[in-house]
Amino acid sequence: MQKNFNFPMSLIAVAALASCSTMPQNSLLTDAHHSYDMARNDPQVTTLAPVELREAGDSLLKADNAMSKDESEATVNQLAYIARQKVRIAQESAQRKAAEQEIAKAASQRDHDRLAARTAEADASKAQVVAIQQTADQQATALAVAGANSERDRARIAKQESQLKDLNAKKTQRGMVITLGDVLFHTNKSEVNPAGMHNVQKLADFLMQYPQERVLIEGYTDSTGGETLNQNLSERRAEVVRMTLVRMGVSGDRIETKGYGESYPIADNNTPVNRQLNRRVEIILSDENKRIAPR
């Protein structure tokens, strides 16, 4: 703190009188001067109790004047006592005000701390609300996307089921199987005839829409003719269907072929109608893991 050097003339006079070596000595007055000097050199007193210190100086000047005029010792003692008490009042007033400042400072710090704590709490609550809102928004978006995806999935599945139905696909233990009957080929021939080409085109269109599907093309014949002839014929017919699909745009690496000849008939070969049922090509679609169950 900065010292207060703006003393009134009365205090200067007190200092001048105190330095006068010819002034008679008085122990109470000397003690009052000593106390006053201590207070005057205390920044806390000069800053916080300047009025009280000035009053103490005025009282001390009166005591010095009485001493210089040779007034009675009782008068000097009384004035010195009053000056000493006023010095004490100045000191105690400065101490009280300093304590009040400390209390006010502590209270201000407490208020600041409380405000900071409340601000931090409010910020945390706000952040929590924002986080909850963001989570809710994300969940709502996820649900909306899931709903849209689910709707698209349902539409896709419905469309696929409709297309499989149009291809006369049947669900079996091996998965979905599409059977292309004898209308594909002329008797003992492996070239697809124009009447059967339409069915192959529908199959190609389906496979182009679902590139994840893999297929196994299996060729079968009836029991007419030799076993070796029928085996070769079934293999050629399966391969012809594969090559036709490839020409229509289906990737060849998605297609496998197998010929079974007259094996695995679906009807007895004792009538022309039944033999026609056995002359067939079956297309087995892969499952969701791109696997095709073997025979």
Beta strands, then each sheet from edge to edge (+ up, - down):
strand 1: 170-172
strand 2: 175-180
strand 3: 215-220
strand 4: 255-259
strand 5: 280-285
sheet 1: 1+ 2- 5+ 3- 4-
end
